[in-house]
Amino acid sequence: MEKPEIKNTVLLEDFTGVNCSNCPAAHKYAEDAKKAHGAKLVIVSIHAGPFSSSSFQTEAGKKYQEHFYPANNSYPAGMVSRVKWDKGFVETNSSLWSTLINERFIQNYSMNIELELSVNYSEEDNSFTVESIITPLSKPTDIKLQLWITESNIESPQKDGSNIIPNYIHNHVLRDAVNGIWGEDISEIGEIGVPFSMTSISYSLEGKNWKSENLNIVGFIFDKNTEAVLYVTEIPLINKEY
């Protein structure tokens, strides 16, 4: 039987903040990488630490910063697929992010798996359900599924060098962890190459000041032991299905 083609994907988590004077330059490095790799690269901006504002902070983001970047002493700080490199999980020199992203793309993962998402948004009650369809390409064990909601096109001030940009556009901002801060176990893996569906998860947007047309759902599968991301994807909340 011919081995299925592995479509590698990469997650870039950008620890950032509105009071971080060097962060706009890092955002540019991230967006340049996104233009190069398209849908294979998913960016999530995590506003945490001393340079962030309460309007963008999340409990999930705080926990990720404490776990993956306890030093918390230099921003911006990028994390590529939660791979532990020579310096640790985080690289504070954003000009090197593209190098680490390219390295991750060419690595052979020890567990091969793919993920697709579908989302059903109800404008009437301002809520959505998301379904995760998983296709094992080997027999992975000890893996978890994480679902997030992010928002883009947010106009809000941002420090840039010695200046303040009043109408800066913030993209890929982590808003919440849909299925818990550390995700959920994937306990039953079916036949290799055969997709199976995780239980749909519902989420209410009531009381949130987020714009539904700017929201994305991000999903990724990660190794519980190494914490490395094995597959990541994202879809918009509205008007599109995978």
VOGU-3710 file (C-alpha; in Angstrom, 3 decimals, decimal comma):
1> mekpeikntv> 0,000/0,000/0,000  1,395/3,383/-1,014  2,118/5,686/1,903  -0,141/8,786/1,914  1,494/12,114/1,165  2,166/14,081/4,336  1,118/17,703/4,118  3,219/19,391/6,775  1,782/22,429/8,525  3,276/24,862/11,039
11> lledftgvnc> 1,851/26,914/13,913  3,538/30,209/14,820  2,553/31,517/18,259  3,646/35,121/18,644  3,838/36,331/22,238  3,205/40,041/21,806  1,741/43,170/23,374  0,455/46,622/22,482  3,213/48,257/24,537  5,983/46,261/22,852
21> sncpaahkya> 7,923/48,706/20,670  9,601/45,946/18,651  6,462/43,904/18,023  5,230/45,591/14,806  8,463/44,564/13,078  7,884/40,998/14,277  4,316/41,092/12,988  5,778/41,972/9,579  8,153/38,989/9,684  5,195/36,759/10,544
31> edakkahgak> 3,026/38,123/7,743  5,858/37,739/5,223  6,136/34,076/6,250  2,365/33,708/5,873  2,529/35,099/2,336  5,258/32,571/1,523  3,495/29,512/2,948  -0,202/30,341/2,736  -2,634/28,030/4,528  0,192/25,702/5,603
41> lvivsihagp> 1,259/28,313/8,179  -1,169/29,413/10,902  -0,314/32,496/13,003  -1,776/33,191/16,440  -0,900/36,354/18,379  -0,917/35,790/22,127  -1,083/39,013/24,124  0,524/38,130/27,445  3,185/39,400/29,791  4,218/42,912/30,849
51> fssssfqtea> 3,742/44,553/27,437  0,152/43,425/26,921  -3,104/45,202/27,711  -6,051/43,723/29,559  -8,337/44,156/26,531  -6,377/41,485/24,628  -5,254/39,254/27,485  -6,751/35,789/28,003  -6,442/33,231/30,766  -5,250/30,713/28,167
61> gkkyqehfyp> -2,574/33,105/26,876  -1,333/33,709/30,411  -1,009/29,965/31,028  0,844/29,387/27,736  3,285/32,199/28,517  3,919/30,844/32,018  4,446/27,308/30,720  6,435/27,863/27,524  8,144/31,186/28,308  8,563/31,517/32,083
71> annsypagmv> 11,544/33,901/31,663  9,118/36,386/30,115  11,870/38,965/29,731  11,995/39,902/26,045  9,287/40,605/23,490  8,368/39,710/20,834  8,861/35,984/21,369  7,892/33,411/18,749  7,161/29,726/19,212  7,196/27,465/16,146
81> srvkwdkgfv> 4,917/24,418/16,429  5,919/24,193/20,099  9,167/22,511/19,098  11,907/22,761/21,700  14,953/24,151/19,898  18,459/24,674/21,300  17,347/27,860/23,118  14,068/26,373/24,309  10,554/26,758/22,945  10,789/30,493/22,247
91> etnsslwstl> 12,904/32,569/19,865  13,074/36,284/20,720  14,899/37,262/17,513  11,948/37,535/15,132  14,234/37,735/12,086  14,993/34,038/12,722  11,372/32,913/12,796  11,266/32,163/9,067  14,338/29,925/9,436  12,690/27,905/12,212
101> inerfiqnys> 9,439/27,723/10,248  11,290/26,355/7,227  13,111/23,837/9,423  9,826/22,579/10,822  8,360/22,189/7,350  11,095/19,778/6,312  11,173/17,728/9,519  9,743/14,198/9,533  7,128/14,001/12,255  7,066/10,849/14,380
111> mnielelsvn> 3,242/10,833/14,303  1,411/11,502/11,058  -2,122/12,794/11,217  -4,352/15,342/9,496  -7,181/17,555/10,768  -10,093/19,282/9,060  -12,624/21,585/10,722  -16,196/22,490/9,916  -18,124/25,198/11,721  -21,815/26,046/11,920
121> yseednsftv> -22,546/29,602/13,072  -26,013/30,646/14,286  -26,541/34,373/13,923  -29,860/34,082/15,751  -28,367/32,995/19,077  -24,797/34,220/18,360  -23,148/30,851/18,891  -21,367/28,211/16,871  -20,537/24,522/16,859  -17,280/23,178/15,497
131> esiitplskp> -16,617/19,634/14,313  -13,125/18,166/14,053  -12,485/15,488/11,419  -9,262/13,587/12,039  -7,481/11,298/9,596  -4,696/9,101/11,071  -1,897/8,346/8,620  -0,186/6,116/11,177  -1,207/4,826/14,608  -0,418/7,782/16,892
141> tdiklqlwit> -0,797/7,586/20,660  -0,839/10,201/23,427  -2,179/13,031/21,303  -4,573/15,903/22,019  -6,812/18,259/20,085  -6,791/22,003/20,766  -9,401/24,440/19,438  -9,056/28,225/19,632  -10,961/31,256/18,464  -8,993/34,203/17,070
151> esniespqkd> -9,905/37,650/15,780  -8,326/39,844/13,101  -8,820/43,387/11,766  -8,969/44,894/15,251  -8,185/48,614/15,157  -6,452/49,621/18,378  -3,319/51,552/19,472  0,099/49,913/19,252  3,530/51,137/20,263  6,046/51,121/17,412
161> gsniipnyih> 9,518/52,234/18,400  9,066/55,582/20,158  5,719/56,211/18,453  2,136/55,185/19,147  0,101/54,115/16,133  -3,515/54,932/17,130  -5,244/52,896/14,419  -2,941/49,863/14,214  -4,574/46,708/12,815  -4,110/43,691/15,099
171> nhvlrdavng> -4,498/40,292/13,464  -4,702/36,652/14,583  -5,403/37,671/18,194  -6,143/34,756/20,522  -9,568/35,325/22,059  -10,274/32,057/23,857  -9,584/28,334/24,077  -12,792/26,673/22,885  -12,183/23,192/24,333  -10,156/24,062/27,421
181> iwgediseig> -6,750/25,655/27,871  -4,894/22,386/27,270  -7,344/20,815/24,831  -8,779/17,323/25,006  -7,453/13,800/24,589  -7,909/11,942/21,325  -8,436/8,498/22,801  -9,770/6,385/19,933  -7,934/6,195/16,630  -9,653/4,317/13,824
191> eigvpfsmts> -8,309/2,677/10,685  -5,301/4,290/9,023  -6,406/6,625/6,255  -10,059/6,661/7,353  -11,395/9,979/8,730  -13,322/10,024/11,988  -15,154/12,834/13,756  -14,716/14,170/17,261  -17,851/15,241/19,148  -19,035/18,682/18,064
201> isyslegknw> -18,293/21,461/20,558  -20,615/24,436/21,087  -19,498/27,939/22,029  -21,549/31,052/22,791  -20,425/34,509/21,708  -23,008/36,282/23,855  -21,502/39,159/25,823  -18,375/39,277/23,639  -17,527/42,464/21,758  -15,823/40,514/18,974
211> ksenlnivgf> -16,894/40,942/15,350  -18,116/37,597/14,056  -17,017/38,342/10,484  -13,412/38,684/11,719  -13,288/35,467/13,736  -11,405/32,303/12,831  -11,381/28,856/14,396  -7,899/27,369/14,808  -7,450/23,671/15,492  -4,306/21,658/16,065
221> ifdknteavl> -3,232/18,208/17,166  -0,221/17,925/19,441  1,923/15,264/21,084  1,234/15,103/24,835  4,793/14,016/25,602  6,871/16,458/23,544  4,102/19,122/23,213  5,030/19,539/19,536  2,237/20,447/17,129  1,669/17,691/14,563
231> yvteiplink> -0,978/19,340/12,398  -2,697/22,735/12,437  -5,458/24,320/10,387  -7,871/27,251/10,572  -11,180/28,271/9,029  -13,274/31,438/9,191  -16,307/31,383/11,447  -18,713/32,561/8,748  -19,528/31,567/5,175  -17,018/28,820/4,591
241> ey> -16,728/25,081/5,219  -13,899/22,629/4,817
//
